[in-house]
């Protein structure tokens, strides 16, 4: 985009106002661990202990990434006794991930970012960036 004349900015002020929330959204999805958590939660709610066991991650790591996803409004939790069950808050996220899969496939980097329909096993692992989908 061409630089406009207002203080050397690359985008107009009215466009730039919408960028911080978009940057936060894409930042929240820019981490492989958060994508793995999202893929697992797309199959249904889970506790931190479930996520640590299924994804092979430390409790502190899972908690840190859930906090990021919560801050962006993509994940919420419900308390049941002393347990917290995490779930996705926005079904539109699956549409975004489907679009990302299509874009990556079109650029020669096919990956699976969401569980296949009817996918119910508990491995919870999406292929790493650059790996081919199976």
Secondary structure as UniProt FT lines:
FT   TURN            7..8
FT   HELIX           13..16
FT   TURN            17..18
FT   HELIX           19..28
FT   HELIX           32..41
FT   TURN            42..43
FT   HELIX           48..55
FT   HELIX           59..71
FT   TURN            72..73
FT   STRAND          75..80
FT   TURN            81..82
FT   STRAND          83..88
FT   HELIX           92..106
FT   TURN            107..108
FT   TURN            117..118
FT   TURN            129..130
//
